Every structure is written in structure tokens, then in C-alpha cells.
Amino acid sequence: MEQIFNKATFAGGCFWCMVKPFVEYDGIHKVTSGYMGGHLENPTYEDVKSGQSGHLEVVQIEFDPTIFSYEKLLDIYWPQVDPTDDGGQFQDRGESYKAVIFYHDEQQHQLAQASKDALATSGRFKKPIVTGIQEAKVFYPAEDYHQDYYKKSATHYKEDRAQSGRDEFIEKNWQ
């Protein structure tokens, strides 16, 4: 019998930095870098990066909800982003790098909204929480060289991440 996994899709800036936080848990079957939310069919990385396709860089996570809950995925997601930044994430600027939670059903929608509301009232941030919550659309996997980039191009990944300011933000605001 084939196992059926649920999907969760998150945009949080450069998808290279959004894969590794999710892959290390039991119950996570697969994390795929890709594109969602735009109007162009089968966009390329160049299409998305140019801002002309309307897509965001995302990670789509296939998970076993009997082992790993959607709420736990949200708990991992929030500390990976600056939820107060509406212009992109860290050094990556523009529409394709915005932070958005894409929900796949009404339960995910409600849980995502509840987690955003809880963060907004927590007092953790002085500025408003602007991370979007949108219905999931067609997911387009990114080109093969983007998949598991943190492993395939470890040196470049580490350099890019170090320059981004993401880790300093996470340490200051989430740990």
C-alpha cells in the first residue's frame, strides 16, 4: 500500500536557505525547492528571479501527519523568516522573496492564521507581522541544480547564507 503524504508550502526568501531546517526530522518525506503563486506556466529560475512571472521561491514539504504535525512545521517556519519584512527576506529583495504560507486545505489555513495571530500578539516583534497567508496554487519544482543545494554546493551555500544576515536575525530574535 502506497503511503500518502500531506503537503505544506512555505515561501521564506531564497529557497536554498529554507530546505535544511525541515529535512532533519522523522516524518518529513521530502522537501522540494520550487515556485508558486505566479501567472507564467513552467517558470524558470530566471523568470522568477526577474520578477516577471509573479512566482515566489518556495519549499514544498511532503510529510506524514501521523508522525509530524502541520503545527510543528509552522513552529519551524516562523523562526526562519523576518515576519515583519514585506519587501523580501534578508539580502534577497523583491516580490519573489516575500514570506508567505501557502495553505493546501481549510485546516492548514486556520492553523496558519492562528499561528500568525499568536505571533502578532506575543510581543516578540515591535513591527506588524506581514507574512502572507494564501491558498496554494500550482507548484513548479525548481531546476535540479537547486534541489538540496545546501549539500550539492555546500561552500557556496554557506557563503551566501553567511552574507544574507539570516542567521544573525534568527539568533537575535528567535533564540
N, C-alpha and C positions, 0 to 999 in steps of 0.2 A: 504494500500500500504506500502510495506516494504521500510524503508529508507536505502539508500546505502551510506556508508561512504568511504572516501578516507583513504589510509594508508600512514603513514610515519614511517620510521625505523631508529633509531639512536643508535650507539654504543658510549659510553662515560665512559668507565671504568665499575665499578661494577653496575649492573642494579638496585640494591636496591636504589642507590642514583639518578637514572635517572627517576624514576617514578613520585615522588611527584611534581617536578617542572611543570609537564604537566597536572596533573589531576584536577587542581583547576579552569579550565576555561570553560565557556559555549562554546559549540561546540565540546568539546572533549568527545567522547562517551566512549572510553575505552583505557587503557594503559596496555599492557601485557608485562611482562618480558619474555625473551626467548633467542634464539640462532640463528645466521645467519652466512653464509659465509664459512662454512666448508665442509668437504667431507664425514663425517660419517652420516648415516641416523639415525634419532631419538636419538640424543646425550643426555646424562645425564649431570647433573651439574659436576659430577666427570670427565667425558670425556672432557668437555670443559675446566675445571679448570686445568687439566693435560697438556693442550696444544696440545694434540694428535689428536683432532678432526678437528682442523682448524677453529672452530667457534669463534665468538665474542659474548660476552654478549651484548644484545641489548634490547631496548624497542620498541615495535610496537604500534603505536598510531592510533586509528581509530577516524577520525574527520569529521565534517560536514564543507566542504569548503565554504558553503554559510554563515557560522557563524564565522569560524576561518580559516584563510588562512595558506597555507604552509609556506609563508614568515614569519608569526608570529611564527610558530613552529621553524623555523630556528633562529629567534631572541631569542627564549627561549633556544634553544640548545647550541649556542655558549658560553654563559656565564656559562654553566655547566661543561665545559671541559678546559683543558690546550691544546690549539690547536697547541702548539709548541713541545709537547712531543710525540715522536714516539715509546716509549718503554712501553706504558701503560698509566694509569691515576692515579696520586697521589700515594697512597701506594700500589695500585694494579698494578703489573708489569707483562709484558708478552703480547704475541700476542692477547690473548682473551680479553684483557682490553684496546686495542687501541681505539682511537676515529675515527669513520667512519660514514659518512652519506650514507645510502643506499637509492638510488632513485628507485621509482616504475614506472616512466614514463619519457619521454624526458623533459617535462616541469619541473618536480622536479629536473632532472639532471641540467638543465640550471640555475634554481633558486639557487640550492645548490652551483654550481660553481661560480655564480655571488656573492653570499654572502661570499664565501671563498676569492674570489679576492678582494672584498671590505674590508674585514678584513685585508688581507695581505697588502693593500696599506694605511690602516688607520693610521699606525704608533703606534698602541696600543702595539704591541709586537716587541721587537728588533730581536728575532729569527724568522726564517721562519715558516709559517703556514704549518703543515704537516698532518693535519687531512685528511683522505682519503675520496674519493667520489667514491662509487662503485654501480653497478647495484644490486638491491635487488635479493636475491635468496630465497630458501625455508626457511620459518620461522618455527621454532620449539618452541612452548611455553615451558617455564621452568616448573619445578615441582610446584605443588600447593603451597608448603610452601614458595616459592619465590614470589608469587603474592601478591602485596600490603604489602610487608614485613615491610615497614615503619609504618604500622598500626598494623599488627599481632605481631610483635616483636619490639615494639617501643623503649624499653630500649636498646636492643642490637643494633638496627639501629642507635640510637643517639650516642651511644658509638663508634661504628665503624666509623660513619661519622666524629665525633669529632677527632678521631685518624688519619683520612685519610689526612688531610691537605687541603681538597677540599674547605671548607668554607673560610679558610684564603686566599687561592688563588683567589677565587671569589671576596671576599671583596677588596683585593689589586688591582686586575686587571680589575674588571668589574663595581665596584660601585663608 
